[in-house]
Amino acid sequence: MSVAKVTEIIAASTVGIEDAVRQGVQRASKTIDGIEAVWVKDIKARVAKGDIVEWRCTLKITFVVKD
């Protein structure tokens, strides 16, 4: 039997949403083993002078708990 845990993180990118998600998963994988899935819970953008300057994604990371 496997047991999974979910943790929530926020990742940001000036490039785009997909890049923010990728960076978030890559960073989380440095300290969390066994990542199985990611759910993009929320997407926000920071605006300056009428233009989007940064994308921010709230991610739920699912990973398997070790025995």
N, CA, C and O atoms as CSV, one atom per row, in Angstrom:
chain,resi,resn,atom,element,x,y,z
A,1,MET,N,N,0.840,-1.177,0.000
A,1,MET,CA,C,0.000,0.000,0.000
A,1,MET,C,C,0.888,1.243,0.000
A,1,MET,O,O,1.893,1.298,0.708
A,2,SER,N,N,0.512,2.221,-0.787
A,2,SER,CA,C,1.227,3.492,-0.838
A,2,SER,C,C,0.423,4.573,-0.142
A,2,SER,O,O,-0.808,4.563,-0.148
A,3,VAL,N,N,1.139,5.494,0.448
A,3,VAL,CA,C,0.515,6.663,1.053
A,3,VAL,C,C,1.120,7.883,0.386
A,3,VAL,O,O,2.339,7.974,0.243
A,4,ALA,N,N,0.284,8.814,-0.020
A,4,ALA,CA,C,0.747,10.027,-0.675
A,4,ALA,C,C,0.462,11.235,0.206
A,4,ALA,O,O,-0.456,11.232,1.026
A,5,LYS,N,N,1.266,12.255,0.012
A,5,LYS,CA,C,1.090,13.517,0.725
A,5,LYS,C,C,1.049,14.637,-0.307
A,5,LYS,O,O,1.644,14.525,-1.379
A,6,VAL,N,N,0.345,15.714,0.022
A,6,VAL,CA,C,0.246,16.874,-0.861
A,6,VAL,C,C,0.765,18.086,-0.114
A,6,VAL,O,O,0.395,18.335,1.034
A,7,THR,N,N,1.631,18.838,-0.784
A,7,THR,CA,C,2.130,20.084,-0.216
A,7,THR,C,C,1.898,21.201,-1.229
A,7,THR,O,O,1.884,20.957,-2.436
A,8,GLU,N,N,1.720,22.403,-0.748
A,8,GLU,CA,C,1.415,23.533,-1.620
A,8,GLU,C,C,2.601,24.477,-1.676
A,8,GLU,O,O,3.186,24.822,-0.649
A,9,ILE,N,N,2.952,24.895,-2.896
A,9,ILE,CA,C,4.031,25.863,-3.089
A,9,ILE,C,C,3.568,26.941,-4.070
A,9,ILE,O,O,2.567,26.771,-4.767
A,10,ILE,N,N,4.298,28.036,-4.116
A,10,ILE,CA,C,4.058,29.096,-5.095
A,10,ILE,C,C,5.335,29.282,-5.891
A,10,ILE,O,O,6.412,29.439,-5.316
A,11,ALA,N,N,5.220,29.264,-7.215
A,11,ALA,CA,C,6.370,29.440,-8.096
A,11,ALA,C,C,6.097,30.619,-9.027
A,11,ALA,O,O,4.949,30.920,-9.353
A,12,ALA,N,N,7.174,31.277,-9.446
A,12,ALA,CA,C,7.020,32.469,-10.292
A,12,ALA,C,C,7.981,32.404,-11.478
A,12,ALA,O,O,9.030,31.763,-11.416
A,13,SER,N,N,7.600,33.080,-12.550
A,13,SER,CA,C,8.437,33.169,-13.743
A,13,SER,C,C,8.102,34.431,-14.513
A,13,SER,O,O,6.945,34.847,-14.575
A,14,THR,N,N,9.103,35.024,-15.088
A,14,THR,CA,C,8.884,36.173,-15.968
A,14,THR,C,C,8.633,35.713,-17.401
A,14,THR,O,O,8.270,36.524,-18.253
A,15,VAL,N,N,8.824,34.420,-17.678
A,15,VAL,CA,C,8.682,33.875,-19.027
A,15,VAL,C,C,7.242,33.474,-19.325
A,15,VAL,O,O,6.703,33.837,-20.370
A,16,GLY,N,N,6.606,32.720,-18.402
A,16,GLY,CA,C,5.247,32.278,-18.648
A,16,GLY,C,C,4.768,31.283,-17.610
A,16,GLY,O,O,5.506,30.906,-16.700
A,17,ILE,N,N,3.520,30.862,-17.760
A,17,ILE,CA,C,2.888,29.950,-16.806
A,17,ILE,C,C,3.592,28.594,-16.805
A,17,ILE,O,O,3.940,28.076,-15.744
A,18,GLU,N,N,3.800,28.027,-17.973
A,18,GLU,CA,C,4.436,26.715,-18.065
A,18,GLU,C,C,5.827,26.737,-17.424
A,18,GLU,O,O,6.214,25.778,-16.756
A,19,ASP,N,N,6.565,27.805,-17.619
A,19,ASP,CA,C,7.893,27.935,-17.024
A,19,ASP,C,C,7.806,28.028,-15.501
A,19,ASP,O,O,8.649,27.467,-14.801
A,20,ALA,N,N,6.811,28.719,-14.988
A,20,ALA,CA,C,6.631,28.819,-13.537
A,20,ALA,C,C,6.344,27.449,-12.940
A,20,ALA,O,O,6.882,27.105,-11.888
A,21,VAL,N,N,5.500,26.668,-13.602
A,21,VAL,CA,C,5.177,25.324,-13.122
A,21,VAL,C,C,6.429,24.455,-13.159
A,21,VAL,O,O,6.735,23.760,-12.190
A,22,ARG,N,N,7.144,24.493,-14.266
A,22,ARG,CA,C,8.359,23.687,-14.411
A,22,ARG,C,C,9.384,24.048,-13.347
A,22,ARG,O,O,9.980,23.163,-12.732
A,23,GLN,N,N,9.592,25.340,-13.125
A,23,GLN,CA,C,10.562,25.774,-12.111
A,23,GLN,C,C,10.128,25.344,-10.712
A,23,GLN,O,O,10.963,24.950,-9.897
A,24,GLY,N,N,8.841,25.417,-10.433
A,24,GLY,CA,C,8.333,25.003,-9.134
A,24,GLY,C,C,8.564,23.532,-8.872
A,24,GLY,O,O,8.989,23.153,-7.781
A,25,VAL,N,N,8.286,22.692,-9.869
A,25,VAL,CA,C,8.490,21.251,-9.721
A,25,VAL,C,C,9.975,20.933,-9.589
A,25,VAL,O,O,10.363,20.111,-8.758
A,26,GLN,N,N,10.806,21.581,-10.403
A,26,GLN,CA,C,12.248,21.342,-10.320
A,26,GLN,C,C,12.801,21.731,-8.955
A,26,GLN,O,O,13.622,21.010,-8.387
A,27,ARG,N,N,12.358,22.859,-8.430
A,27,ARG,CA,C,12.844,23.295,-7.112
A,27,ARG,C,C,12.343,22.374,-6.014
A,27,ARG,O,O,13.104,22.010,-5.118
A,28,ALA,N,N,11.069,21.990,-6.069
A,28,ALA,CA,C,10.509,21.104,-5.058
A,28,ALA,C,C,11.222,19.755,-5.067
A,28,ALA,O,O,11.413,19.155,-4.009
A,29,SER,N,N,11.617,19.269,-6.243
A,29,SER,CA,C,12.263,17.965,-6.348
A,29,SER,C,C,13.651,17.942,-5.709
A,29,SER,O,O,14.216,16.866,-5.512
A,30,LYS,N,N,14.202,19.094,-5.386
A,30,LYS,CA,C,15.496,19.141,-4.692
A,30,LYS,C,C,15.365,18.677,-3.245
A,30,LYS,O,O,16.328,18.172,-2.669
A,31,THR,N,N,14.186,18.844,-2.655
A,31,THR,CA,C,13.989,18.467,-1.250
A,31,THR,C,C,12.883,17.437,-1.046
A,31,THR,O,O,12.722,16.917,0.058
A,32,ILE,N,N,12.122,17.137,-2.093
A,32,ILE,CA,C,11.029,16.162,-1.992
A,32,ILE,C,C,11.288,15.033,-2.988
A,32,ILE,O,O,11.384,15.268,-4.193
A,33,ASP,N,N,11.398,13.821,-2.482
A,33,ASP,CA,C,11.566,12.643,-3.343
A,33,ASP,C,C,10.203,12.056,-3.688
A,33,ASP,O,O,9.243,12.187,-2.929
A,34,GLY,N,N,10.137,11.408,-4.841
A,34,GLY,CA,C,8.931,10.665,-5.206
A,34,GLY,C,C,7.769,11.510,-5.674
A,34,GLY,O,O,6.617,11.115,-5.495
A,35,ILE,N,N,8.039,12.678,-6.276
A,35,ILE,CA,C,6.939,13.505,-6.788
A,35,ILE,C,C,6.227,12.739,-7.901
A,35,ILE,O,O,6.850,12.273,-8.855
A,36,GLU,N,N,4.919,12.623,-7.757
A,36,GLU,CA,C,4.095,11.880,-8.713
A,36,GLU,C,C,3.244,12.784,-9.603
A,36,GLU,O,O,2.963,12.437,-10.750
A,37,ALA,N,N,2.831,13.945,-9.077
A,37,ALA,CA,C,1.913,14.795,-9.837
A,37,ALA,C,C,1.975,16.234,-9.330
A,37,ALA,O,O,2.455,16.516,-8.232
A,38,VAL,N,N,1.474,17.123,-10.167
A,38,VAL,CA,C,1.341,18.527,-9.770
A,38,VAL,C,C,-0.016,19.018,-10.273
A,38,VAL,O,O,-0.429,18.709,-11.391
A,39,TRP,N,N,-0.689,19.776,-9.439
A,39,TRP,CA,C,-1.969,20.386,-9.791
A,39,TRP,C,C,-1.789,21.897,-9.711
A,39,TRP,O,O,-1.384,22.424,-8.675
A,40,VAL,N,N,-2.086,22.585,-10.793
A,40,VAL,CA,C,-2.021,24.048,-10.807
A,40,VAL,C,C,-3.331,24.547,-10.212
A,40,VAL,O,O,-4.374,24.529,-10.865
A,41,LYS,N,N,-3.258,24.989,-8.971
A,41,LYS,CA,C,-4.448,25.407,-8.228
A,41,LYS,C,C,-4.889,26.812,-8.614
A,41,LYS,O,O,-6.084,27.097,-8.692
A,42,ASP,N,N,-3.919,27.688,-8.854
A,42,ASP,CA,C,-4.249,29.095,-9.105
A,42,ASP,C,C,-3.161,29.728,-9.956
A,42,ASP,O,O,-1.992,29.353,-9.860
A,43,ILE,N,N,-3.542,30.681,-10.782
A,43,ILE,CA,C,-2.596,31.432,-11.604
A,43,ILE,C,C,-2.873,32.917,-11.399
A,43,ILE,O,O,-4.012,33.377,-11.483
A,44,LYS,N,N,-1.808,33.642,-11.130
A,44,LYS,CA,C,-1.914,35.093,-10.969
A,44,LYS,C,C,-0.800,35.750,-11.774
A,44,LYS,O,O,0.171,35.096,-12.154
A,45,ALA,N,N,-0.944,37.023,-12.027
A,45,ALA,CA,C,0.091,37.757,-12.745
A,45,ALA,C,C,0.359,39.076,-12.028
A,45,ALA,O,O,-0.554,39.726,-11.519
A,46,ARG,N,N,1.639,39.453,-12.001
A,46,ARG,CA,C,2.020,40.755,-11.458
A,46,ARG,C,C,2.120,41.714,-12.637
A,46,ARG,O,O,2.702,41.389,-13.672
A,47,VAL,N,N,1.550,42.888,-12.468
A,47,VAL,CA,C,1.480,43.874,-13.547
A,47,VAL,C,C,2.239,45.129,-13.151
A,47,VAL,O,O,2.153,45.595,-12.015
A,48,ALA,N,N,2.984,45.668,-14.107
A,48,ALA,CA,C,3.678,46.943,-13.914
A,48,ALA,C,C,3.534,47.775,-15.189
A,48,ALA,O,O,3.809,47.300,-16.290
A,49,LYS,N,N,3.109,48.988,-15.025
A,49,LYS,CA,C,2.935,49.909,-16.159
A,49,LYS,C,C,2.053,49.301,-17.258
A,49,LYS,O,O,2.313,49.473,-18.449
A,50,GLY,N,N,1.006,48.586,-16.828
A,50,GLY,CA,C,0.042,48.051,-17.783
A,50,GLY,C,C,0.474,46.793,-18.507
A,50,GLY,O,O,-0.187,46.379,-19.460
A,51,ASP,N,N,1.562,46.175,-18.083
A,51,ASP,CA,C,2.041,44.968,-18.754
A,51,ASP,C,C,2.317,43.879,-17.718
A,51,ASP,O,O,2.713,44.174,-16.590
A,52,ILE,N,N,2.110,42.636,-18.101
A,52,ILE,CA,C,2.418,41.521,-17.201
A,52,ILE,C,C,3.925,41.362,-17.131
A,52,ILE,O,O,4.597,41.214,-18.152
A,53,VAL,N,N,4.446,41.394,-15.910
A,53,VAL,CA,C,5.893,41.276,-15.714
A,53,VAL,C,C,6.291,39.972,-15.017
A,53,VAL,O,O,7.467,39.608,-15.013
A,54,GLU,N,N,5.322,39.271,-14.428
A,54,GLU,CA,C,5.631,38.016,-13.758
A,54,GLU,C,C,4.374,37.179,-13.599
A,54,GLU,O,O,3.313,37.694,-13.245
A,55,TRP,N,N,4.502,35.867,-13.867
A,55,TRP,CA,C,3.425,34.909,-13.646
A,55,TRP,C,C,3.677,34.191,-12.338
A,55,TRP,O,O,4.812,33.809,-12.053
A,56,ARG,N,N,2.637,33.998,-11.533
A,56,ARG,CA,C,2.751,33.291,-10.261
A,56,ARG,C,C,1.723,32.168,-10.234
A,56,ARG,O,O,0.535,32.392,-10.464
A,57,CYS,N,N,2.193,30.962,-9.951
A,57,CYS,CA,C,1.326,29.785,-9.923
A,57,CYS,C,C,1.358,29.148,-8.544
A,57,CYS,O,O,2.427,28.927,-7.975
A,58,THR,N,N,0.189,28.859,-8.016
A,58,THR,CA,C,0.081,28.090,-6.784
A,58,THR,C,C,-0.048,26.632,-7.201
A,58,THR,O,O,-0.956,26.265,-7.947
A,59,LEU,N,N,0.870,25.806,-6.714
A,59,LEU,CA,C,0.941,24.410,-7.122
A,59,LEU,C,C,0.711,23.487,-5.933
A,59,LEU,O,O,1.174,23.759,-4.826
A,60,LYS,N,N,-0.002,22.402,-6.168
A,60,LYS,CA,C,-0.140,21.339,-5.175
A,60,LYS,C,C,0.696,20.172,-5.700
A,60,LYS,O,O,0.405,19.604,-6.752
A,61,ILE,N,N,1.734,19.829,-4.949
A,61,ILE,CA,C,2.670,18.785,-5.324
A,61,ILE,C,C,2.294,17.506,-4.562
A,61,ILE,O,O,2.185,17.518,-3.335
A,62,THR,N,N,2.097,16.411,-5.297
A,62,THR,CA,C,1.765,15.118,-4.692
A,62,THR,C,C,2.986,14.217,-4.747
A,62,THR,O,O,3.603,14.054,-5.800
A,63,PHE,N,N,3.333,13.630,-3.602
A,63,PHE,CA,C,4.461,12.720,-3.560
A,63,PHE,C,C,4.166,11.530,-2.657
A,63,PHE,O,O,3.345,11.615,-1.744
A,64,VAL,N,N,4.845,10.421,-2.926
A,64,VAL,CA,C,4.655,9.194,-2.167
A,64,VAL,C,C,5.512,9.257,-0.907
A,64,VAL,O,O,6.693,9.599,-0.966
A,65,VAL,N,N,4.915,8.927,0.223
A,65,VAL,CA,C,5.607,8.912,1.507
A,65,VAL,C,C,6.407,7.619,1.609
A,65,VAL,O,O,5.884,6.534,1.354
A,66,LYS,N,N,7.676,7.741,1.981
A,66,LYS,CA,C,8.531,6.556,2.126
A,66,LYS,C,C,8.166,5.765,3.366
A,66,LYS,O,O,7.703,6.321,4.362
A,67,ASP,N,N,8.382,4.451,3.289
A,67,ASP,CA,C,8.155,3.579,4.452
A,67,ASP,C,C,9.221,3.803,5.511
A,67,ASP,O,O,9.195,3.159,6.560
